């Protein structure tokens, strides 16, 4: 994924979280996500969920849906919060003449998108969700399911803005 550096810079504000370089932070995050997977499968009515750890200084876990009908979600522990990010599309995918209207529409939609917010990381439009570092597996499953549903809905709803 070409946006790893941008993602990590946004997540850590240019520096690793205090625990980021330590294996304990990664193990704790992986454990939380793995414990949330059975609940996530029930929320999504799907048996197709995979969890993998991405290499790097900041622990990033990819939650993917091999059936292909949902976007991957990237989760990291930024010390003060757990961030969940789903990449929607790139700048190059936006119809140039519709760009201003898309940006206005995203701002208008932000208050009504449950547990998520539209944003940008580098050249990517994203959906972002956040949880307390003390989140339970139930909290994580709900966040991942909601972000996944919101991402799928955004792609359908906003497809007229894309090439």
Protein Blocks (a to p, Z undefined) as FASTA:
>chain_A
ZZlmmmmmmmnnopacfklmpmklmmmmmmmmmmmmmmmmmmnopabdcddddedjbdcd
ddddfkopaccdddddehjaccddddfbdfklpcfklmmmmmmmmmmmmmmmghiacdde
hjbccddddddfkbcfklmmmmmmmmmmmmmmmmmmmmmmpZZ
